[in-house]
């Protein structure tokens, strides 16, 4: 179709996708697709095709919610799945619109469906290629498919003990290949090519893992479980194609294109990255008790106890590493305080952001005498068996530090308190009244039991005073290691480890800058196995954000230091609507930080205290795309000259918040009086078209056009985007949205009569 005719059709068409598809979609005269672009049952290597749109419980489709008893091979070759459990509760369910409006067979973690290796599904002895469109509901332990015999297995499954929460491909001979983290709740196209000695796995057309094990037969096929009916899958399967050959790149890509167009994947927020900062044995026997600070200059400072053994009082030193590239690489290990045989504990750091000593970084820690630990230290300030507090600071972004100075009398009560601990983790500087500018360092003290309080400074850390102990008599147990955050009303939220009690976090509030606290009570939602955990403010209205966001990180268990989980609150910790598993295996102490770009960092102890690791992730990952900080607008392609000048340019106003619904698009520099329209999509591209360039791709949900507008006498036009109505309701929080403007230009330099503006990219959020 000539470009001019295409543009005219585009202008009149009700939607973009049907207009562009005939122009850009390839026509397959041979290969695995037929002339209409669908899988060709006549393709010689096509072994079985399970499509939930036709073949569940026979031809056609059953009613929504029907139990599934069979899934027939759509190729007509009779390689069917016709066996289910005798227990109706173990049968999958048909869902008419489960995946982006398409039907799927739903497995709830207790279901399976299969065909035997003989007259039903049959046996594939050699090379093979399998495509599966699935949406996993859980990240660990379930088999999307497998063989039905221990002697004939090829499988795709989620998680195993050695590599939890990741996709795995198994060719029947160990080891399986390990792929990316499972994006629970996200529709994905998995392509698996299995050959002897080489297995490769693609997700949405991108290679994610390569294996080199030998290859077994595939004897029979079971969906939703391991061959022995264990490890059952929680998730949906919409389509599955099996070929008894290793499809080459073009054939595989053609089938992926078909599946991705039919089952577009919502863009997956980037998975967390993990970087080891302290590794046991590298300079010290063990590293424990992490602390991390993102400075005002954007530098990361990570602190820990460098220990001579795993003991809490093993002649520990206070050590630090420094990163200037967002945690991707780290400088050498620096020992900040070595006190010989004495033990140094509980690093807790705060930066003075404003007021006296702005830019200063203050680090506190405690010292226990050699051979005298928490059980033998005594109250008071004199004598050898006293737990003492030290402070040091840096005025050059952590490059150099003062010698440690004792200030025990400023932060520790003279009687009753035997041991004290700052944090561990971080302190804060208050930003609001009362006592704006105050440094607040969370503390706990030990006597007959543990109690929590705060020490505070109103002169940039030169001097300190201690506040009242939080009343712990109104809930079971006591408070212990503690962190604090400032809420939008200027109050402080204390979040403490429990000692005894119900294995829930303990919380209290201060309305006077940490001088006193409301009673320390159990948070009935936040569970813990009695361990240090972290809270941190992610966004604050003082920084221009429309909404405050509070983070919590800790083990999501009441029995073990494992299941490290991050939670998000919009109401100061009253409710936690978003939570995401970060690290499923051993996970102990952790400290949160926020990068200048808005990403979240979590420095945590893992692998039985074998390492202290920094995880980095964004808000989109934490909320599975439901929330983001918002980005843009930013230009992503150039404009082209038109009859009015150098080209039409796109701009926007308002905020990228979907809840606000106040985003406006505007174009300038277009030919006066001509007609045009704004449109958007989910991926950038570059197609010469008309006198300009189409800068938005056709995948990831296609293109969406907005109503026709007419340029005024100055060549400008605008549109108020309504994200509650079509097509605005197609815009996804946390994902890139690309906008462009198409317009008529009968006098344009290229003579085609149509042109395009430049484009802008926006990341919307809730």
C-alpha positions as CSV (number, residue, x, y, z in Angstrom):
1,X,0.0,0.0,0.0
2,X,1.5,3.4,-0.9
3,X,2.4,5.6,2.1
4,X,-0.1,8.3,1.1
5,X,-2.9,5.9,0.9
6,X,-1.9,4.3,4.2
7,X,-2.0,7.7,5.9
8,X,-5.4,8.5,4.5
9,X,-6.8,5.2,5.7
10,X,-5.1,5.7,9.0
11,X,-6.8,9.1,9.4
12,X,-10.2,7.6,8.8
13,X,-9.8,4.3,10.5
14,X,-11.4,3.7,13.9
15,X,-8.2,2.1,15.3
16,X,-4.6,1.9,14.3
17,X,-3.8,-1.8,14.6
18,X,-5.9,-3.1,11.7
19,X,-4.5,-0.3,9.4
20,X,-0.9,-1.0,10.0
21,X,-1.0,-4.8,10.3
22,X,-1.5,-5.5,6.5
23,X,1.4,-3.2,5.7
24,X,4.0,-4.4,8.1
25,X,2.9,-8.0,8.9
26,X,4.9,-10.4,6.8
27,X,3.1,-12.9,4.5
28,X,4.4,-16.4,5.0
29,X,4.4,-18.5,1.9
30,X,6.2,-21.3,3.6
31,X,7.6,-22.2,7.0
32,X,5.6,-22.8,10.2
33,X,3.0,-20.2,9.5
34,X,0.3,-20.3,6.9
35,X,-0.6,-17.4,4.5
36,X,-2.8,-15.8,7.1
37,X,0.1,-15.7,9.7
38,X,-1.2,-18.5,11.9
39,X,0.5,-21.8,12.8
40,X,0.2,-24.2,9.8
41,X,-1.0,-27.6,10.8
42,X,0.5,-28.9,7.6
43,X,4.0,-27.9,8.6
44,X,5.9,-31.2,8.8
45,X,7.5,-30.8,12.2
46,X,4.3,-29.6,13.9
47,X,3.5,-32.3,16.5
48,X,0.8,-30.9,18.8
49,X,-1.1,-27.6,19.3
50,X,-3.1,-26.9,22.4
51,X,-5.1,-23.6,22.0
52,X,-7.6,-22.8,24.8
53,X,-9.8,-21.1,22.2
54,X,-10.6,-24.4,20.5
55,X,-10.2,-27.9,21.9
56,X,-10.8,-27.7,25.6
57,X,-13.3,-30.5,26.4
58,X,-13.7,-31.1,22.7
59,X,-14.2,-28.7,19.7
60,X,-15.0,-25.1,20.5
61,X,-14.9,-23.8,24.0
62,X,-16.8,-24.7,27.2
63,X,-18.5,-22.2,29.5
64,X,-16.4,-20.0,31.7
65,X,-15.5,-21.8,34.9
66,X,-16.0,-25.3,33.5
67,X,-13.7,-28.1,34.9
68,X,-11.3,-29.3,32.2
69,X,-11.3,-33.0,31.4
70,X,-9.5,-32.9,28.0
71,X,-7.5,-30.6,25.8
72,X,-7.4,-31.8,22.2
73,X,-4.6,-31.4,19.7
74,X,-5.6,-28.7,17.2
75,X,-3.2,-30.0,14.5
76,X,-5.6,-33.0,14.0
77,X,-2.8,-35.5,14.6
78,X,-4.5,-36.8,17.7
79,X,-1.7,-36.0,20.2
80,X,-4.3,-35.2,22.9
81,X,-4.3,-34.6,26.7
82,X,-7.3,-36.6,27.9
83,X,-6.4,-37.7,31.4
84,X,-7.3,-36.0,34.7
85,X,-7.5,-36.9,38.4
86,X,-10.4,-38.9,39.7
87,X,-10.7,-36.1,42.3
88,X,-12.6,-33.2,40.8
89,X,-10.8,-30.8,43.0
90,X,-7.6,-31.7,41.1
91,X,-8.8,-30.7,37.7
92,X,-7.9,-27.4,36.0
93,X,-10.6,-24.8,35.1
94,X,-11.4,-23.2,31.8
95,X,-11.3,-19.4,31.9
96,X,-12.9,-17.6,29.0
97,X,-10.9,-14.4,29.3
98,X,-8.0,-15.1,31.6
99,X,-5.0,-13.7,29.6
100,X,-5.6,-10.3,28.0
101,X,-9.1,-11.3,27.0
102,X,-8.0,-14.7,25.6
103,X,-9.1,-18.0,27.1
104,X,-6.8,-20.2,29.2
105,X,-6.7,-23.3,31.3
106,X,-6.2,-22.3,34.9
107,X,-4.2,-24.4,37.3
108,X,-4.6,-23.5,41.0
109,X,-1.5,-25.3,42.4
110,X,-3.5,-28.6,42.9
111,X,-4.4,-29.6,39.4
112,X,-3.0,-31.5,36.4
113,X,-3.9,-32.7,32.9
114,X,-2.0,-35.3,30.8
115,X,-1.8,-37.6,27.9
116,X,0.2,-40.9,27.9
117,X,3.3,-41.8,25.9
118,X,1.4,-44.3,23.7
119,X,-1.8,-43.6,21.8
120,X,-2.5,-40.2,23.4
121,X,0.2,-37.6,23.4
122,X,2.9,-40.1,22.4
123,X,6.7,-39.9,22.6
124,X,9.2,-37.5,21.0
125,X,12.6,-39.1,20.9
126,X,14.8,-36.4,19.4
127,X,15.2,-32.7,19.0
128,X,12.1,-30.7,19.8
129,X,10.8,-27.1,20.2
130,X,8.1,-26.1,22.6
131,X,6.2,-22.8,22.9
132,X,4.1,-22.1,26.0
133,X,2.0,-19.0,26.7
134,X,1.6,-18.9,30.4
135,X,1.1,-16.6,33.4
136,X,2.6,-17.9,36.6
137,X,0.8,-17.1,39.8
138,X,3.6,-18.1,42.2
139,X,7.4,-18.0,41.9
140,X,8.5,-21.3,43.3
141,X,8.2,-25.0,42.7
142,X,5.5,-25.6,40.1
143,X,5.9,-27.4,36.8
144,X,4.2,-25.8,33.8
145,X,4.8,-29.0,31.9
146,X,6.8,-32.2,32.1
147,X,6.9,-35.7,30.7
148,X,4.9,-38.5,32.3
149,X,7.7,-40.9,33.0
150,X,10.9,-40.6,35.0
151,X,12.6,-42.1,31.9
152,X,11.3,-39.5,29.5
153,X,11.2,-36.0,30.7
154,X,11.5,-32.5,29.2
155,X,10.2,-29.7,31.5
156,X,9.6,-26.1,32.2
157,X,9.3,-25.3,35.9
158,X,9.5,-22.5,38.5
159,X,12.1,-22.5,41.2
160,X,14.1,-25.1,43.0
161,X,16.0,-25.1,46.3
162,X,19.3,-24.2,44.7
163,X,17.9,-21.4,42.5
164,X,14.5,-20.3,44.0
165,X,12.0,-18.1,42.2
166,X,13.6,-18.6,38.8
167,X,12.5,-20.3,35.6
168,X,14.2,-23.6,34.8
169,X,14.4,-25.7,31.7
170,X,15.1,-29.4,32.1
171,X,16.0,-31.7,29.2
172,X,15.7,-34.9,31.2
173,X,19.4,-35.0,32.3
174,X,20.8,-32.8,35.1
175,X,21.6,-30.0,35.4
176,X,18.6,-27.9,34.3
177,X,19.4,-24.5,32.8
178,X,18.5,-21.5,35.1
179,X,16.6,-18.6,33.7
180,X,15.3,-15.3,35.0
181,X,13.3,-14.5,38.0
182,X,9.6,-15.5,37.7
183,X,7.4,-12.5,37.0
184,X,4.3,-13.7,38.8
185,X,1.1,-12.4,37.3
186,X,2.6,-11.5,33.9
187,X,1.7,-13.2,30.6
188,X,4.8,-14.5,28.9
189,X,5.7,-16.4,25.8
190,X,8.3,-19.1,26.5
191,X,10.2,-20.7,23.6
192,X,12.4,-23.8,24.4
193,X,14.6,-25.5,21.8
194,X,15.9,-28.8,23.0
195,X,18.8,-30.6,21.3
196,X,21.3,-33.2,22.5
197,X,23.9,-31.2,24.5
198,X,22.2,-27.8,24.0
199,X,19.0,-26.4,25.3
200,X,18.0,-22.7,25.0
201,X,15.2,-20.8,26.6
202,X,13.6,-17.6,25.3
203,X,11.1,-15.4,27.1
204,X,9.1,-13.0,24.8
205,X,11.7,-13.6,22.1
206,X,14.8,-12.8,24.3
207,X,17.3,-15.6,25.1
208,X,17.4,-16.0,28.9
209,X,19.3,-19.3,29.5
210,X,21.4,-21.9,27.7
211,X,22.1,-25.4,28.9
212,X,24.5,-28.1,27.8
213,X,23.2,-31.3,29.3
214,X,22.3,-34.4,27.3
215,X,18.7,-34.8,26.1
216,X,16.1,-37.3,27.1
217,X,13.0,-38.4,25.3
218,X,9.7,-36.7,26.0
219,X,7.3,-39.6,26.9
220,X,3.8,-38.3,27.3
221,X,3.0,-34.8,28.4
222,X,1.6,-33.5,31.7
223,X,0.5,-29.9,32.4
224,X,0.5,-28.5,35.8
225,X,2.7,-31.0,37.7
226,X,5.9,-32.9,37.8
227,X,5.9,-36.4,36.3
228,X,5.2,-37.9,39.7
229,X,2.3,-35.5,40.4
230,X,4.4,-33.4,42.8
231,X,5.4,-29.7,42.4
232,X,2.0,-28.6,41.0
233,X,1.8,-25.4,39.1
234,X,-0.2,-22.3,40.0
235,X,-0.9,-20.3,36.8
236,X,-2.7,-20.1,33.5
237,X,-1.7,-21.8,30.2
238,X,-3.3,-20.2,27.1
239,X,-1.5,-21.9,24.3
240,X,1.2,-24.6,23.7
241,X,2.8,-25.6,20.4
242,X,5.1,-28.7,20.2
243,X,7.4,-29.4,17.2
244,X,9.5,-32.5,16.8
245,X,12.5,-30.6,15.4
246,X,14.8,-27.8,16.6
247,X,13.4,-24.8,14.8
248,X,15.9,-22.4,13.4
249,X,15.9,-18.7,14.2
250,X,13.5,-17.4,11.5
251,X,11.0,-20.2,12.2
252,X,11.1,-19.8,15.9
253,X,10.9,-16.0,15.6
254,X,7.9,-16.3,13.3
255,X,6.0,-18.4,15.8
256,X,7.0,-16.0,18.6
257,X,5.7,-13.1,16.6
258,X,2.4,-14.9,16.2
259,X,2.1,-15.7,19.9
260,X,3.2,-12.2,21.1
261,X,0.7,-10.5,18.8
262,X,-2.0,-12.7,20.0
263,X,-0.9,-12.7,23.7
264,X,0.9,-9.4,24.2
265,X,2.9,-9.3,27.3
266,X,2.5,-6.3,29.7
267,X,6.1,-4.9,30.0
268,X,7.7,-6.5,33.0
269,X,9.4,-4.1,35.5
270,X,13.1,-4.8,35.7
271,X,13.9,-7.5,38.2
272,X,16.1,-6.6,41.1
273,X,19.9,-6.7,40.7
274,X,22.0,-8.3,43.4
275,X,25.6,-7.2,44.2
276,X,27.7,-8.7,47.1
277,X,29.2,-5.9,49.2
278,X,30.8,-7.9,52.1
279,X,31.7,-11.6,51.6
280,X,32.8,-13.7,54.6
281,X,36.4,-14.6,54.4
282,X,37.4,-11.5,52.4
283,X,39.4,-9.8,55.1
284,X,37.4,-11.0,58.0
285,X,35.9,-14.4,59.0
286,X,32.4,-13.0,59.0
287,X,30.6,-9.7,58.2
288,X,27.4,-8.9,60.0
289,X,25.0,-6.0,61.0
290,X,24.7,-4.0,57.8
291,X,24.1,-0.2,57.5
292,X,23.9,1.8,54.3
293,X,23.5,5.5,53.5
294,X,22.9,7.2,50.2
295,X,24.6,10.6,50.6
296,X,23.3,13.9,49.3
297,X,26.0,13.6,46.6
298,X,24.6,10.2,45.5
299,X,27.5,8.1,47.0
300,X,26.6,4.8,48.7
301,X,28.3,4.1,52.0
302,X,27.9,0.6,53.3
303,X,29.0,-0.3,56.9
304,X,29.2,-3.6,58.8
305,X,30.9,-5.3,61.7
306,X,34.0,-7.2,60.5
307,X,34.2,-10.2,62.9
308,X,36.9,-12.7,63.8
309,X,34.3,-15.3,64.1
310,X,30.5,-15.6,63.9
311,X,30.1,-14.5,67.6
312,X,28.4,-11.2,68.3
313,X,31.4,-10.1,70.3
314,X,34.4,-11.5,68.3
315,X,36.8,-8.6,68.5
316,X,34.7,-6.9,65.9
317,X,35.9,-3.9,63.9
318,X,33.7,-1.3,62.1
319,X,34.3,-1.5,58.4
320,X,33.0,0.4,55.3
321,X,32.9,0.2,51.5
322,X,32.1,3.0,49.2
323,X,30.4,3.1,45.8
324,X,30.1,6.0,43.4
325,X,28.2,4.2,40.6
326,X,24.9,3.2,42.3
327,X,26.3,0.1,43.9
328,X,27.5,-1.6,40.6
329,X,31.0,-1.6,41.9
330,X,32.6,-0.9,45.3
331,X,35.9,0.5,46.6
332,X,38.2,-1.4,48.9
333,X,37.3,-2.5,52.4
334,X,38.2,0.3,54.9
335,X,38.5,-0.4,58.6
336,X,37.2,2.7,60.3
337,X,37.7,1.6,63.9
338,X,39.8,-1.3,65.3
339,X,39.9,-1.4,69.0
340,X,42.1,-4.5,69.5
341,X,40.5,-7.2,71.6
342,X,37.4,-5.1,72.4
343,X,34.3,-5.7,70.3
344,X,32.6,-2.9,68.3
345,X,29.0,-3.3,67.4
346,X,25.8,-1.8,65.8
347,X,26.9,0.7,63.2
348,X,24.2,3.4,62.7
349,X,24.6,6.3,60.3
350,X,22.9,9.6,59.5
351,X,23.7,12.5,57.2
352,X,23.1,16.1,58.2
353,X,21.3,17.4,55.1
354,X,20.6,21.0,56.3
355,X,21.5,23.4,59.1
356,X,24.7,23.1,61.2
357,X,27.3,20.9,59.6
358,X,25.2,20.3,56.5
359,X,26.9,17.5,54.5
360,X,28.4,15.9,57.6
361,X,28.0,12.1,57.9
362,X,27.7,10.9,61.5
363,X,28.4,7.3,62.5
364,X,27.7,5.8,65.9
365,X,28.6,2.4,67.3
366,X,29.2,0.7,70.7
367,X,32.2,-1.0,72.3
368,X,32.1,-4.0,74.6
369,X,35.3,-4.9,76.7
370,X,37.2,-8.0,75.6
371,X,35.7,-11.0,77.2
372,X,32.7,-9.1,78.7
373,X,29.6,-9.1,76.5
374,X,26.0,-8.2,77.1
375,X,25.7,-10.7,80.0
376,X,28.4,-9.1,82.1
377,X,28.5,-5.3,81.3
378,X,27.2,-3.1,84.1
379,X,25.2,0.2,84.4
380,X,27.1,3.5,84.7
381,X,30.0,5.1,83.0
382,X,33.1,4.1,85.0
383,X,34.9,0.9,85.4
384,X,36.2,-1.7,82.9
385,X,33.0,-3.6,82.3
386,X,30.9,-0.8,80.7
387,X,29.3,-0.8,77.3
388,X,30.3,2.5,75.7
389,X,29.1,4.6,72.7
390,X,31.4,6.2,70.1
391,X,30.8,8.6,67.3
392,X,32.9,9.6,64.3
393,X,32.1,11.7,61.3
394,X,33.1,12.5,57.7
395,X,32.9,15.9,56.0
396,X,34.0,14.7,52.6
397,X,31.3,12.3,51.5
398,X,32.9,9.3,53.3
399,X,36.4,9.6,52.0
400,X,38.0,10.4,55.3
401,X,36.8,10.1,58.9
402,X,37.6,11.6,62.2
403,X,38.9,9.4,65.0
404,X,36.1,7.9,67.1
405,X,35.1,9.9,70.2
406,X,33.3,8.5,73.2
407,X,30.0,10.2,74.1
408,X,28.4,7.5,76.2
409,X,27.0,9.9,78.8
410,X,25.0,11.7,76.1
411,X,23.1,8.7,74.9
412,X,23.0,6.2,77.8
413,X,21.2,6.4,81.1
414,X,23.5,6.3,84.1
415,X,21.4,3.6,85.9
416,X,19.5,0.5,84.9
417,X,20.9,0.5,81.3
418,X,23.6,-2.1,81.0
419,X,24.0,-2.4,77.3
420,X,22.9,-0.1,74.5
421,X,22.7,-0.3,70.8
422,X,22.2,2.4,68.2
423,X,19.8,1.0,65.6
424,X,21.4,-0.8,64.0
425,X,20.8,0.7,60.6
426,X,20.3,4.4,60.0
427,X,19.2,7.5,61.8
428,X,17.2,10.4,60.3
429,X,17.1,14.2,60.2
430,X,13.6,15.6,60.8
431,X,12.3,17.8,58.0
432,X,9.1,19.2,59.6
433,X,8.1,20.8,62.9
434,X,8.2,20.1,65.7
435,X,12.0,20.2,65.9
436,X,12.7,20.4,62.2
437,X,16.4,19.8,61.5
438,X,16.8,17.5,64.5
439,X,19.0,14.4,64.2
440,X,17.2,11.3,65.6
441,X,19.2,8.2,66.3
442,X,17.1,5.1,67.3
443,X,18.4,3.2,70.4
444,X,17.6,0.2,72.5
445,X,18.9,-0.6,76.0
446,X,19.2,-3.8,77.9
447,X,18.7,-4.3,81.6
448,X,16.4,-7.1,82.8
449,X,14.7,-6.8,79.4
450,X,15.1,-4.7,76.3
451,X,13.6,-1.2,75.9
452,X,13.6,1.3,73.0
453,X,14.1,5.0,72.9
454,X,15.7,7.7,70.7
455,X,18.7,9.9,71.2
456,X,18.6,13.3,69.4
457,X,20.8,16.3,68.5
458,X,19.7,19.8,67.6
459,X,23.3,21.0,66.7
460,X,24.3,18.7,63.8
461,X,25.5,15.9,66.0
462,X,27.9,17.9,68.3
463,X,25.8,17.0,71.4
464,X,23.1,14.5,72.1
465,X,20.3,13.9,74.6
466,X,18.2,10.8,75.3
467,X,14.4,10.7,75.2
468,X,11.9,8.7,77.2
469,X,11.6,4.9,77.0
470,X,8.6,3.7,75.0
471,X,6.1,2.1,77.4
472,X,6.1,-1.6,76.6
473,X,3.7,-2.8,79.3
474,X,0.6,-2.8,77.2
475,X,1.6,-5.6,74.8
476,X,3.4,-9.0,75.2
477,X,7.2,-9.0,75.1
478,X,9.5,-6.0,74.6
479,X,11.1,-3.9,71.9
480,X,14.6,-4.5,70.8
481,X,16.6,-3.4,67.6
482,X,14.8,-0.4,66.2
483,X,14.4,2.0,63.3
484,X,12.5,5.2,62.8
485,X,11.0,7.3,60.0
486,X,9.3,10.7,59.8
487,X,5.7,10.8,58.6
488,X,4.1,13.6,56.6
489,X,2.5,15.1,59.7
490,X,5.9,15.6,61.3
491,X,5.5,12.7,63.8
492,X,8.0,9.9,64.1
493,X,7.1,6.2,63.5
494,X,9.2,3.7,65.5
495,X,9.4,0.1,64.2
496,X,11.1,-2.4,66.5
497,X,12.1,-6.0,66.7
498,X,10.2,-7.9,69.3
499,X,11.8,-9.7,72.2
500,X,9.4,-12.4,73.3
501,X,5.7,-11.7,72.6
502,X,3.8,-12.7,69.5
503,X,6.5,-12.5,66.7
504,X,5.0,-9.3,65.3
505,X,6.8,-6.0,64.8
506,X,6.3,-3.4,67.5
507,X,5.4,0.2,66.7
508,X,5.0,3.5,68.5
509,X,4.7,7.2,67.5
510,X,6.3,10.4,68.8
511,X,4.8,13.8,68.3
512,X,7.7,15.7,70.0
513,X,10.7,14.7,67.9
514,X,11.5,11.6,69.8
515,X,11.4,13.0,73.4
516,X,8.4,10.7,74.2
517,X,6.5,7.9,72.6
518,X,3.0,6.4,72.6
519,X,2.8,2.9,74.0
520,X,4.7,0.3,72.2
521,X,2.2,-2.1,70.6
522,X,2.2,-5.0,68.2
523,X,1.6,-4.4,64.6
524,X,-0.9,-7.1,63.9
525,X,0.1,-7.3,60.2
526,X,3.9,-7.2,60.1
527,X,5.2,-10.6,61.2
528,X,8.8,-11.5,62.0
529,X,10.9,-14.3,63.5
530,X,12.5,-11.8,66.0
531,X,15.1,-10.1,63.9
532,X,16.3,-6.6,63.0
533,X,14.3,-5.0,60.1
534,X,14.1,-1.7,58.3
535,X,11.7,1.1,57.5
536,X,12.4,4.0,55.1
537,X,10.6,6.9,53.5
538,X,10.5,6.4,49.7
539,X,8.7,9.6,48.6
540,X,7.8,12.7,50.5
541,X,5.4,15.5,49.4
542,X,8.2,17.9,50.4
543,X,10.1,16.7,47.4
544,X,7.2,17.3,45.0
545,X,5.5,13.9,45.2
546,X,1.8,13.9,45.3
547,X,1.8,10.9,47.7
548,X,4.0,9.8,50.6
549,X,5.3,6.2,50.4
550,X,6.8,4.3,53.3
551,X,8.9,1.1,52.8
552,X,9.4,-1.9,55.2
553,X,11.8,-4.8,54.6
554,X,12.3,-7.9,56.7
555,X,11.8,-11.7,56.8
556,X,8.1,-12.6,56.1
557,X,8.1,-15.5,58.6
558,X,7.5,-16.1,62.3
559,X,9.8,-19.1,62.5
560,X,12.9,-18.5,60.4
561,X,15.2,-15.9,59.0
562,X,14.0,-16.3,55.4
563,X,11.5,-15.0,52.9
564,X,13.0,-11.5,52.8
565,X,10.1,-9.3,51.7
566,X,9.6,-5.6,50.9
567,X,6.3,-3.8,51.6
568,X,4.9,-0.4,50.7
569,X,2.5,1.8,52.6
570,X,0.7,4.9,51.5
571,X,-0.7,5.8,54.9
572,X,2.3,5.8,57.2
573,X,2.3,2.1,58.0
574,X,-1.4,1.6,58.8
575,X,-1.9,-0.6,55.8
576,X,0.6,-2.3,53.4
577,X,-1.2,-2.8,50.1
578,X,1.9,-3.9,48.2
579,X,4.4,-6.6,49.2
580,X,6.9,-8.5,47.1
581,X,9.3,-11.4,47.9
582,X,12.8,-10.2,47.4
583,X,14.9,-13.2,48.6
584,X,13.2,-16.5,49.4
585,X,16.0,-18.3,51.2
586,X,18.1,-17.2,54.2
587,X,17.6,-13.5,54.9
588,X,18.4,-11.9,58.3
589,X,19.3,-8.2,59.1
590,X,18.5,-5.6,56.4
591,X,18.6,-1.9,55.8
592,X,16.8,0.1,53.2
593,X,18.0,3.1,51.2
594,X,16.8,5.2,48.3
595,X,18.9,6.1,45.3
596,X,18.8,9.6,43.8
597,X,16.9,8.2,40.8
598,X,14.2,6.8,43.1
599,X,15.2,3.2,43.0
600,X,15.2,1.3,46.2
601,X,18.3,-0.4,47.7
602,X,18.1,-3.2,50.4
603,X,21.4,-4.3,52.0
604,X,20.8,-7.6,53.6
605,X,22.5,-10.6,55.2
606,X,22.1,-13.8,53.2
607,X,23.3,-17.4,52.9
608,X,23.8,-18.1,56.6
609,X,25.7,-14.9,57.1
610,X,28.0,-15.8,54.2
611,X,27.5,-12.4,52.5
612,X,25.9,-9.0,52.9
613,X,24.3,-8.2,49.5
614,X,22.8,-5.1,48.0
615,X,19.5,-5.6,46.1
616,X,18.4,-2.7,43.8
617,X,14.9,-2.5,42.3
618,X,12.3,0.1,41.4
619,X,8.8,0.9,42.5
620,X,7.4,-0.8,39.4
621,X,8.9,-4.1,40.4
622,X,7.7,-3.8,44.0
623,X,4.1,-3.1,42.9
624,X,4.1,-5.3,39.9
625,X,3.6,-2.3,37.6
626,X,0.7,-0.8,39.6
627,X,2.8,2.1,40.8
628,X,5.8,4.1,39.8
629,X,7.5,7.4,40.4
630,X,6.7,8.6,37.0
631,X,9.2,9.7,34.3
632,X,9.2,12.2,31.5
633,X,8.2,13.5,29.2
634,X,11.4,13.0,27.3
635,X,12.0,13.1,23.5
636,X,12.8,9.8,21.9
637,X,12.8,10.5,18.1
638,X,13.3,13.6,15.9
639,X,10.8,15.5,13.8
640,X,10.8,16.0,10.0
641,X,10.5,19.3,8.0
642,X,7.0,20.3,6.8
643,X,5.5,23.0,4.8
644,X,5.3,25.3,7.9
645,X,9.0,25.0,8.9
646,X,11.5,22.7,10.5
647,X,8.9,20.2,11.8
648,X,6.1,19.6,14.3
649,X,7.1,19.2,17.9
650,X,5.2,17.4,20.7
651,X,5.0,18.6,24.3
652,X,2.9,17.8,27.4
653,X,1.7,19.4,30.6
654,X,0.2,18.0,33.8
655,X,1.5,15.1,35.8
656,X,2.2,11.5,34.8
657,X,-0.2,10.3,37.5
658,X,-3.1,8.2,36.3
659,X,-5.0,8.9,39.4
660,X,-4.8,12.6,38.8
661,X,-6.0,12.3,35.1
662,X,-4.6,15.8,34.2
663,X,-2.2,15.0,31.4
664,X,-2.5,17.2,28.2
665,X,-0.7,16.7,24.9
666,X,0.2,19.6,22.7
667,X,1.8,20.0,19.2
668,X,3.3,23.1,17.6
669,X,5.0,23.8,14.3
670,X,2.4,22.0,12.3
671,X,0.7,23.4,9.1
672,X,-2.1,25.8,10.2
673,X,-5.6,24.6,9.6
674,X,-4.7,21.0,8.8
675,X,-6.1,18.0,10.6
676,X,-4.2,15.4,12.6
677,X,-4.4,13.2,15.6
678,X,-2.3,12.1,18.6
679,X,-1.6,8.4,19.1
680,X,0.4,6.2,21.4
681,X,1.8,2.8,21.9
682,X,4.1,0.8,24.2
683,X,7.3,0.5,22.3
684,X,9.6,2.8,20.3
685,X,10.4,2.1,16.6
686,X,11.5,3.8,13.5
687,X,9.6,3.4,10.2
688,X,9.9,5.9,7.3
689,X,6.4,6.8,6.4
690,X,5.0,9.8,4.4
691,X,7.3,12.7,4.8
692,X,8.4,11.7,8.3
693,X,9.1,8.7,10.6
694,X,6.6,6.6,12.5
695,X,8.4,6.3,15.8
696,X,6.0,3.8,17.6
697,X,6.1,0.1,17.1
698,X,3.2,-2.3,16.5
699,X,3.9,-4.9,19.1
700,X,3.1,-4.7,22.9
701,X,-0.6,-4.0,22.3
702,X,-0.4,-2.1,19.0
703,X,-1.2,1.6,18.5
704,X,-4.0,3.6,19.9
705,X,-5.4,6.7,18.2
706,X,-6.9,9.7,20.0
707,X,-9.7,11.9,18.5
708,X,-9.0,14.0,15.4
709,X,-8.0,17.6,16.0
710,X,-7.5,20.7,13.8
711,X,-4.5,23.0,14.0
712,X,-5.2,26.6,14.7
713,X,-3.8,29.6,12.8
714,X,-0.5,29.2,14.6
715,X,-0.1,25.5,13.7
716,X,-0.8,24.3,17.3
717,X,-3.3,21.7,18.7
718,X,-3.9,19.9,21.9
719,X,-5.8,17.1,23.5
720,X,-6.7,16.5,27.2
721,X,-6.0,12.8,27.8
722,X,-8.7,11.0,29.7
723,X,-7.2,7.8,31.1
724,X,-10.6,6.6,32.4
725,X,-12.0,6.2,28.8
726,X,-10.9,4.3,25.7
727,X,-8.2,4.4,24.5
728,X,-6.7,6.2,27.5
729,X,-7.6,3.3,29.7
730,X,-5.1,1.2,27.8
731,X,-2.2,3.2,29.4
732,X,-0.5,1.1,32.1
733,X,1.1,2.3,35.3
734,X,4.8,1.7,35.5
735,X,5.3,1.1,31.8
736,X,6.7,3.4,29.1
737,X,4.0,5.0,26.9
738,X,5.2,6.6,23.6
739,X,3.2,9.5,22.1
740,X,3.4,10.9,18.6
741,X,1.3,13.2,16.3
742,X,0.2,12.4,12.7
743,X,-1.0,15.2,10.5
744,X,-2.0,16.1,6.9
745,X,0.4,18.4,4.9
746,X,-0.7,18.7,1.3
747,X,2.2,21.1,0.5
748,X,4.8,19.1,2.3
749,X,8.3,18.8,0.9
750,X,8.1,15.1,0.2
751,X,4.8,15.3,-1.7
752,X,3.1,12.5,0.2
753,X,0.6,14.8,2.0
754,X,1.2,13.4,5.5
755,X,3.9,13.7,8.2
756,X,4.7,13.0,11.8
757,X,5.9,15.0,14.8
758,X,8.7,13.9,17.1
759,X,7.8,11.7,19.9
760,X,7.7,11.8,23.7
761,X,8.1,9.0,26.2
762,X,6.2,9.1,29.5
763,X,6.1,6.6,32.4
764,X,2.8,6.9,34.1
765,X,2.1,5.9,37.7
766,X,-0.8,5.7,40.1
